[in-house]
Amino acid sequence: MYATEFQTVIHSEYIKSPEYEHFKGKKVQTIVLNIEKQNKLENTEEDFIEYLIKNPVDFQKDFKFDREEANER
């Protein structure tokens, strides 16, 4: 299997593949990702800490820990 990955800006309904000749006449699968939205979803350490501060976990209420159950084999 031969694969390629490239980034482009879409200006019309057609996307130009840099390796068109290699794929010409072959069945291909195309995946389009919005890189701008994808980058916003990636968390940095600061974003994660900010998320935890805004959404604290109540370990006494939300988390059940049973030492005997954890040690069962």
A tleap script that builds the chain and sets N, CA, C and O, in Angstrom:
source leaprc.protein.ff14SB
mol = sequence {
  NMET TYR ALA THR GLU PHE GLN THR VAL ILE
  HIE SER GLU TYR ILE LYS SER PRO GLU TYR
  GLU HIE PHE LYS GLY LYS LYS VAL GLN THR
  ILE VAL LEU ASN ILE GLU LYS GLN ASN LYS
  LEU GLU ASN THR GLU GLU ASP PHE ILE GLU
  TYR LEU ILE LYS ASN PRO VAL ASP PHE GLN
  LYS ASP PHE LYS PHE ASP ARG GLU GLU ALA
  ASN GLU CARG
}
set mol.1.N position { 0.846 -1.180 0.000 }
set mol.1.CA position { 0.000 0.000 0.000 }
set mol.1.C position { 0.886 1.236 0.000 }
set mol.1.O position { 1.887 1.294 0.714 }
set mol.2.N position { 0.514 2.210 -0.796 }
set mol.2.CA position { 1.242 3.470 -0.871 }
set mol.2.C position { 0.356 4.565 -0.312 }
set mol.2.O position { -0.816 4.649 -0.678 }
set mol.3.N position { 0.877 5.397 0.558 }
set mol.3.CA position { 0.084 6.469 1.157 }
set mol.3.C position { 0.864 7.765 1.115 }
set mol.3.O position { 2.094 7.767 1.073 }
set mol.4.N position { 0.140 8.855 1.128 }
set mol.4.CA position { 0.758 10.173 1.188 }
set mol.4.C position { -0.073 11.073 2.084 }
set mol.4.O position { -1.276 10.867 2.244 }
set mol.5.N position { 0.563 12.051 2.653 }
set mol.5.CA position { -0.142 13.024 3.490 }
set mol.5.C position { 0.328 14.399 3.074 }
set mol.5.O position { 1.524 14.621 2.886 }
set mol.6.N position { -0.605 15.323 2.930 }
set mol.6.CA position { -0.232 16.682 2.564 }
set mol.6.C position { -1.236 17.657 3.147 }
set mol.6.O position { -2.358 17.283 3.490 }
set mol.7.N position { -0.822 18.908 3.256 }
set mol.7.CA position { -1.706 19.956 3.740 }
set mol.7.C position { -1.949 20.945 2.615 }
set mol.7.O position { -1.052 21.229 1.821 }
set mol.8.N position { -3.153 21.464 2.552 }
set mol.8.CA position { -3.509 22.426 1.518 }
set mol.8.C position { -4.604 23.339 2.035 }
set mol.8.O position { -5.220 23.062 3.064 }
set mol.9.N position { -4.841 24.408 1.329 }
set mol.9.CA position { -5.967 25.290 1.617 }
set mol.9.C position { -6.965 25.084 0.487 }
set mol.9.O position { -6.608 25.176 -0.687 }
set mol.10.N position { -8.201 24.808 0.839 }
set mol.10.CA position { -9.221 24.537 -0.172 }
set mol.10.C position { -9.808 25.860 -0.653 }
set mol.10.O position { -10.336 26.643 0.137 }
set mol.11.N position { -9.707 26.099 -1.971 }
set mol.11.CA position { -10.239 27.324 -2.572 }
set mol.11.C position { -11.466 27.045 -3.426 }
set mol.11.O position { -12.200 27.970 -3.772 }
set mol.12.N position { -11.697 25.796 -3.767 }
set mol.12.CA position { -12.868 25.430 -4.563 }
set mol.12.C position { -13.260 24.006 -4.182 }
set mol.12.O position { -12.706 23.436 -3.241 }
set mol.13.N position { -14.215 23.430 -4.914 }
set mol.13.CA position { -14.647 22.079 -4.562 }
set mol.13.C position { -13.638 21.008 -4.971 }
set mol.13.O position { -13.846 19.833 -4.670 }
set mol.14.N position { -12.561 21.377 -5.643 }
set mol.14.CA position { -11.557 20.413 -6.086 }
set mol.14.C position { -10.285 20.558 -5.256 }
set mol.14.O position { -9.845 21.669 -4.962 }
set mol.15.N position { -9.706 19.428 -4.887 }
set mol.15.CA position { -8.460 19.416 -4.129 }
set mol.15.C position { -7.380 18.821 -5.026 }
set mol.15.O position { -7.550 17.731 -5.573 }
set mol.16.N position { -6.277 19.536 -5.174 }
set mol.16.CA position { -5.175 19.068 -6.015 }
set mol.16.C position { -4.236 18.203 -5.186 }
set mol.16.O position { -3.717 18.645 -4.161 }
set mol.17.N position { -4.023 16.978 -5.628 }
set mol.17.CA position { -3.113 16.060 -4.939 }
set mol.17.C position { -1.709 16.238 -5.517 }
set mol.17.O position { -1.545 16.232 -6.737 }
set mol.18.N position { -0.697 16.394 -4.664 }
set mol.18.CA position { 0.663 16.544 -5.172 }
set mol.18.C position { 1.187 15.273 -5.849 }
set mol.18.O position { 2.162 15.339 -6.598 }
set mol.19.N position { 0.568 14.135 -5.604 }
set mol.19.CA position { 1.006 12.880 -6.215 }
set mol.19.C position { -0.095 12.288 -7.083 }
set mol.19.O position { -0.344 11.082 -7.055 }
set mol.20.N position { -0.746 13.144 -7.849 }
set mol.20.CA position { -1.881 12.762 -8.684 }
set mol.20.C position { -1.553 11.587 -9.604 }
set mol.20.O position { -2.348 10.654 -9.715 }
set mol.21.N position { -0.411 11.617 -10.256 }
set mol.21.CA position { -0.065 10.568 -11.229 }
set mol.21.C position { 0.022 9.190 -10.582 }
set mol.21.O position { -0.323 8.188 -11.208 }
set mol.22.N position { 0.474 9.135 -9.352 }
set mol.22.CA position { 0.597 7.841 -8.671 }
set mol.22.C position { -0.780 7.251 -8.369 }
set mol.22.O position { -0.957 6.033 -8.401 }
set mol.23.N position { -1.744 8.107 -8.078 }
set mol.23.CA position { -3.076 7.644 -7.693 }
set mol.23.C position { -4.067 7.605 -8.859 }
set mol.23.O position { -5.168 7.076 -8.703 }
set mol.24.N position { -3.712 8.137 -9.990 }
set mol.24.CA position { -4.616 8.222 -11.142 }
set mol.24.C position { -5.169 6.845 -11.506 }
set mol.24.O position { -4.409 5.910 -11.759 }
set mol.25.N position { -6.504 6.728 -11.532 }
set mol.25.CA position { -7.171 5.495 -11.912 }
set mol.25.C position { -7.256 4.458 -10.800 }
set mol.25.O position { -7.731 3.346 -11.031 }
set mol.26.N position { -6.804 4.804 -9.601 }
set mol.26.CA position { -6.831 3.846 -8.492 }
set mol.26.C position { -7.879 4.259 -7.463 }
set mol.26.O position { -8.207 5.438 -7.332 }
set mol.27.N position { -8.387 3.289 -6.751 }
set mol.27.CA position { -9.340 3.547 -5.674 }
set mol.27.C position { -8.579 4.094 -4.482 }
set mol.27.O position { -7.599 3.493 -4.042 }
set mol.28.N position { -9.021 5.233 -3.953 }
set mol.28.CA position { -8.340 5.854 -2.821 }
set mol.28.C position { -9.352 6.219 -1.745 }
set mol.28.O position { -10.553 6.296 -2.002 }
set mol.29.N position { -8.854 6.440 -0.558 }
set mol.29.CA position { -9.670 6.922 0.555 }
set mol.29.C position { -9.143 8.294 0.930 }
set mol.29.O position { -7.936 8.485 1.079 }
set mol.30.N position { -10.045 9.243 1.080 }
set mol.30.CA position { -9.647 10.608 1.386 }
set mol.30.C position { -10.227 11.013 2.731 }
set mol.30.O position { -11.409 10.791 2.992 }
set mol.31.N position { -9.407 11.604 3.581 }
set mol.31.CA position { -9.841 12.103 4.879 }
set mol.31.C position { -9.498 13.582 4.930 }
set mol.31.O position { -8.356 13.966 4.678 }
set mol.32.N position { -10.483 14.417 5.256 }
set mol.32.CA position { -10.260 15.853 5.349 }
set mol.32.C position { -10.423 16.265 6.805 }
set mol.32.O position { -11.469 16.025 7.409 }
set mol.33.N position { -9.388 16.887 7.371 }
set mol.33.CA position { -9.416 17.362 8.749 }
set mol.33.C position { -9.218 18.866 8.755 }
set mol.33.O position { -8.379 19.386 8.019 }
set mol.34.N position { -9.969 19.558 9.565 }
set mol.34.CA position { -9.791 20.993 9.737 }
set mol.34.C position { -8.672 21.181 10.757 }
set mol.34.O position { -8.895 20.995 11.954 }
set mol.35.N position { -7.493 21.540 10.312 }
set mol.35.CA position { -6.325 21.642 11.174 }
set mol.35.C position { -6.516 22.725 12.229 }
set mol.35.O position { -6.063 22.564 13.362 }
set mol.36.N position { -7.177 23.825 11.879 }
set mol.36.CA position { -7.391 24.908 12.836 }
set mol.36.C position { -8.210 24.426 14.024 }
set mol.36.O position { -7.859 24.718 15.167 }
set mol.37.N position { -9.289 23.697 13.779 }
set mol.37.CA position { -10.104 23.167 14.878 }
set mol.37.C position { -9.336 22.096 15.637 }
set mol.37.O position { -9.421 22.030 16.863 }
set mol.38.N position { -8.590 21.260 14.929 }
set mol.38.CA position { -7.827 20.191 15.566 }
set mol.38.C position { -6.816 20.785 16.544 }
set mol.38.O position { -6.666 20.270 17.652 }
set mol.39.N position { -6.127 21.847 16.165 }
set mol.39.CA position { -5.143 22.462 17.045 }
set mol.39.C position { -5.790 23.028 18.293 }
set mol.39.O position { -5.169 23.015 19.355 }
set mol.40.N position { -7.009 23.524 18.204 }
set mol.40.CA position { -7.699 24.061 19.360 }
set mol.40.C position { -8.063 22.957 20.348 }
set mol.40.O position { -8.195 23.220 21.543 }
set mol.41.N position { -8.228 21.728 19.868 }
set mol.41.CA position { -8.600 20.625 20.735 }
set mol.41.C position { -7.396 20.046 21.485 }
set mol.41.O position { -7.555 19.402 22.522 }
set mol.42.N position { -6.208 20.278 20.961 }
set mol.42.CA position { -5.023 19.747 21.610 }
set mol.42.C position { -4.770 20.539 22.885 }
set mol.42.O position { -4.682 21.766 22.852 }
set mol.43.N position { -4.655 19.839 24.004 }
set mol.43.CA position { -4.471 20.498 25.288 }
set mol.43.C position { -2.998 20.646 25.609 }
set mol.43.O position { -2.206 19.721 25.432 }
set mol.44.N position { -2.655 21.811 26.076 }
set mol.44.CA position { -1.329 21.990 26.647 }
set mol.44.C position { -1.455 21.689 28.128 }
set mol.44.O position { -2.564 21.519 28.633 }
set mol.45.N position { -0.353 21.623 28.818 }
set mol.45.CA position { -0.392 21.330 30.250 }
set mol.45.C position { -1.195 22.400 30.987 }
set mol.45.O position { -1.967 22.081 31.891 }
set mol.46.N position { -1.019 23.672 30.605 }
set mol.46.CA position { -1.755 24.760 31.259 }
set mol.46.C position { -3.257 24.628 31.011 }
set mol.46.O position { -4.054 24.847 31.923 }
set mol.47.N position { -3.651 24.271 29.781 }
set mol.47.CA position { -5.071 24.092 29.474 }
set mol.47.C position { -5.660 22.989 30.335 }
set mol.47.O position { -6.789 23.111 30.809 }
set mol.48.N position { -4.908 21.912 30.543 }
set mol.48.CA position { -5.401 20.792 31.323 }
set mol.48.C position { -5.568 21.186 32.789 }
set mol.48.O position { -6.562 20.837 33.425 }
set mol.49.N position { -4.594 21.911 33.312 }
set mol.49.CA position { -4.691 22.370 34.698 }
set mol.49.C position { -5.879 23.309 34.858 }
set mol.49.O position { -6.617 23.220 35.839 }
set mol.50.N position { -6.062 24.208 33.897 }
set mol.50.CA position { -7.213 25.118 33.927 }
set mol.50.C position { -8.527 24.330 33.891 }
set mol.50.O position { -9.476 24.674 34.596 }
set mol.51.N position { -8.583 23.281 33.074 }
set mol.51.CA position { -9.775 22.437 32.994 }
set mol.51.C position { -10.058 21.786 34.352 }
set mol.51.O position { -11.204 21.762 34.801 }
set mol.52.N position { -9.020 21.262 35.002 }
set mol.52.CA position { -9.209 20.611 36.301 }
set mol.52.C position { -9.663 21.605 37.371 }
set mol.52.O position { -10.467 21.264 38.238 }
set mol.53.N position { -9.150 22.826 37.307 }
set mol.53.CA position { -9.573 23.844 38.274 }
set mol.53.C position { -11.047 24.179 38.083 }
set mol.53.O position { -11.778 24.354 39.058 }
set mol.54.N position { -11.482 24.267 36.839 }
set mol.54.CA position { -12.888 24.592 36.550 }
set mol.54.C position { -13.820 23.407 36.803 }
set mol.54.O position { -15.008 23.602 37.060 }
set mol.55.N position { -13.290 22.174 36.731 }
set mol.55.CA position { -14.106 20.964 36.875 }
set mol.55.C position { -13.486 20.026 37.904 }
set mol.55.O position { -12.998 18.954 37.545 }
set mol.56.N position { -13.497 20.411 39.163 }
set mol.56.CA position { -12.851 19.557 40.173 }
set mol.56.C position { -13.576 18.220 40.342 }
set mol.56.O position { -14.788 18.124 40.148 }
set mol.57.N position { -12.818 17.207 40.702 }
set mol.57.CA position { -13.367 15.875 40.948 }
set mol.57.C position { -13.500 15.696 42.452 }
set mol.57.O position { -12.538 15.902 43.192 }
set mol.58.N position { -14.679 15.317 42.904 }
set mol.58.CA position { -14.901 15.044 44.322 }
set mol.58.C position { -14.622 13.561 44.539 }
set mol.58.O position { -15.479 12.717 44.279 }
set mol.59.N position { -13.431 13.251 45.012 }
set mol.59.CA position { -13.024 11.853 45.143 }
set mol.59.C position { -13.837 11.097 46.187 }
set mol.59.O position { -13.962 9.876 46.099 }
set mol.60.N position { -14.380 11.783 47.151 }
set mol.60.CA position { -15.197 11.102 48.147 }
set mol.60.C position { -16.545 10.716 47.559 }
set mol.60.O position { -17.119 9.700 47.950 }
set mol.61.N position { -17.052 11.498 46.641 }
set mol.61.CA position { -18.357 11.224 46.059 }
set mol.61.C position { -18.247 10.478 44.720 }
set mol.61.O position { -18.996 9.533 44.471 }
set mol.62.N position { -17.316 10.903 43.867 }
set mol.62.CA position { -17.229 10.398 42.494 }
set mol.62.C position { -16.303 9.196 42.315 }
set mol.62.O position { -16.286 8.592 41.243 }
set mol.63.N position { -15.543 8.843 43.330 }
set mol.63.CA position { -14.530 7.811 43.174 }
set mol.63.C position { -14.658 6.778 44.278 }
set mol.63.O position { -14.623 7.113 45.462 }
set mol.64.N position { -14.808 5.516 43.883 }
set mol.64.CA position { -14.916 4.439 44.857 }
set mol.64.C position { -13.632 3.622 44.792 }
set mol.64.O position { -13.243 3.148 43.724 }
set mol.65.N position { -12.979 3.459 45.937 }
set mol.65.CA position { -11.757 2.661 45.982 }
set mol.65.C position { -11.906 1.597 47.060 }
set mol.65.O position { -12.124 1.903 48.232 }
set mol.66.N position { -11.788 0.362 46.647 }
set mol.66.CA position { -11.873 -0.769 47.559 }
set mol.66.C position { -10.529 -1.489 47.511 }
set mol.66.O position { -10.204 -2.136 46.515 }
set mol.67.N position { -9.755 -1.378 48.579 }
set mol.67.CA position { -8.413 -1.959 48.606 }
set mol.67.C position { -8.446 -3.469 48.381 }
set mol.67.O position { -7.595 -4.002 47.669 }
set mol.68.N position { -9.404 -4.159 48.970 }
set mol.68.CA position { -9.500 -5.615 48.801 }
set mol.68.C position { -9.793 -5.960 47.337 }
set mol.68.O position { -9.195 -6.882 46.782 }
set mol.69.N position { -10.699 -5.228 46.727 }
set mol.69.CA position { -11.025 -5.476 45.320 }
set mol.69.C position { -9.832 -5.180 44.428 }
set mol.69.O position { -9.602 -5.891 43.450 }
set mol.70.N position { -9.070 -4.141 44.749 }
set mol.70.CA position { -7.888 -3.780 43.955 }
set mol.70.C position { -6.810 -4.846 44.052 }
set mol.70.O position { -6.060 -5.044 43.096 }
set mol.71.N position { -6.714 -5.535 45.178 }
set mol.71.CA position { -5.668 -6.532 45.369 }
set mol.71.C position { -6.073 -7.940 44.931 }
set mol.71.O position { -5.247 -8.852 44.973 }
set mol.72.N position { -7.301 -8.133 44.521 }
set mol.72.CA position { -7.734 -9.457 44.042 }
set mol.72.C position { -6.993 -9.803 42.763 }
set mol.72.O position { -6.689 -8.936 41.944 }
set mol.73.N position { -6.711 -11.083 42.610 }
set mol.73.CA position { -6.029 -11.522 41.393 }
set mol.73.C position { -6.833 -12.576 40.706 }
set mol.73.O position { -6.427 -13.076 39.658 }
savepdb mol mol.pdb
quit
